[in-house]
Amino acid sequence: MKALLQNQWFREALLFAGLLTGALLVTTALADPSLATSVIESSDQIGAVKGLTGGEGDLKTLVATILNFFLGFLGFVMVVMIIYAGVLYVTSAGNEENVGKAKKILLYCVIGVILIAISYAFVNTLLGAASGSSTTTTTGTTGTAN
C-alpha cells in the first residue's frame, strides 16, 4: 500500500476522484430545492439580494455566474501569461535559459487553457443538469413515407 501511495499517477488519480466527488456532492446539494427554502427566511429581502447579485434570483444561476466569471478571469490570466511568454521568447536573444523558461510557460498555459475549457464545460453541464434546463432544440419534422 505504501508503494502504491508513492506512485505519482495514483496520487493524481486519487486527487481527481476526490475533487470530482466533491463537485458532485455540491451539485447534488444545489439541486435540492429544500436546501434553498431552508436558508431563506421570511424576513429576508429577496429583491435587495436579487439586485446585488446581478439580477440572479436562483442559487444555481448565481453559482454558475460566479464560477463562469472566475473561469473567465483565469482565461484572461492565461492570455496575459501567453503574451508574457511570447515576449520573453522573442527577447531572449539566444539565451537558452530564457528560451526554456518561455517554452515552459507556454506549455503550462496551454495545459491551463485546456483545464479551464474542461472546467467551463463541466460546471455548465452539471448546473444545467441540476436545474433541469436543456439547451438543445430539434428542427426535424416527422411524417409518413410514401
Secondary structure, 3 states (H helix, E strand, C coil): CHHHHHCHHHHHHHHHHHHHHHHHHHHHHHHCHHHHHHHCCCCCCHHHHHHHCCCCCCHHHHHHHHHHHHHHHHHHHHHHHHHHHHHHHHCCCCCHHHHHHHHHHHHHHHHHHHHHHHHHHHHHHHHHHHHCCCCCCCCCCCCCCC
